[in-house]
Amino acid sequence: MVLTMGLALTVVSWIIQLSRIVIKKDPRLNAAFLAVYAVGCILLSVGSFLVNDSTGGILNAFDVILPVTILATLIVANKTA
């Protein structure tokens, strides 16, 4: 169940980003995309560990690092701007 929720969140996050690119013609990364994608990756990581797939869990945990780093950078940039 956790894996399914994580996968659903990652798909939703990509739909959010794709709609911003296609409809608004804005190629910048959306903060909502990054946040939802990171939560989805966290759920995928937790779900992998729950089914004793440590390799998948570790790889999904690494997947969380980049969107969280970019999201933190966007938040700091918006506060200073």
C-alpha positions in Angstrom: 0.0 0.0 0.0 2.8 2.4 0.9 4.6 1.6 -2.4 1.4 2.4 -4.3 0.9 5.7 -2.5 4.5 6.7 -3.2 4.2 5.8 -6.9 0.9 7.7 -7.1 2.5 10.8 -5.6 5.4 10.7 -8.0 3.0 10.5 -10.9 0.9 13.3 -9.5 4.0 15.4 -9.1 5.0 14.9 -12.7 1.5 15.8 -13.8 1.8 19.1 -11.8 5.1 19.9 -13.5 4.0 18.9 -17.0 0.9 21.0 -16.7 3.0 24.0 -15.7 5.2 23.5 -18.7 2.5 22.8 -21.3 -0.3 25.2 -20.1 1.7 28.1 -18.6 4.8 27.6 -20.9 7.0 28.0 -17.8 9.9 25.6 -17.8 11.0 26.5 -14.2 10.7 23.8 -11.5 7.6 24.1 -9.5 7.9 24.0 -5.7 4.8 21.8 -5.4 6.3 19.3 -7.9 9.5 19.1 -5.8 7.6 18.7 -2.5 5.2 16.1 -3.8 7.9 14.2 -5.6 10.1 14.1 -2.5 7.2 12.8 -0.4 6.5 10.2 -3.0 10.2 9.1 -3.0 10.1 8.9 0.8 7.1 6.6 0.7 8.7 4.5 -2.0 11.8 4.1 0.2 9.8 3.2 3.3 7.7 0.8 1.3 10.8 -0.9 -0.1 12.2 -1.4 3.4 8.9 -2.8 4.6 9.0 -5.5 1.9 12.6 -6.2 2.8 14.0 -4.6 -0.4 16.9 -2.7 1.1 18.5 -2.0 -2.3 15.4 -0.3 -3.6 14.9 1.5 -0.3 18.4 2.9 -0.3 18.2 4.0 -4.0 14.8 5.7 -3.3 16.3 7.4 -0.3 19.0 8.8 -2.5 16.3 10.0 -4.9 15.0 12.2 -2.1 18.2 14.2 -1.8 18.1 16.2 -5.0 14.5 17.4 -4.9 14.8 18.4 -1.3 18.1 20.3 -2.0 16.5 22.1 -4.9 13.4 22.9 -2.9 15.5 24.3 -0.1 17.4 26.4 -2.6 14.2 27.8 -4.0 12.8 28.6 -0.6 16.0 30.4 0.4 16.2 32.3 -2.9 12.6 33.4 -2.5 13.2 34.7 1.0 16.2 36.7 0.0 14.6 38.1 -3.2 
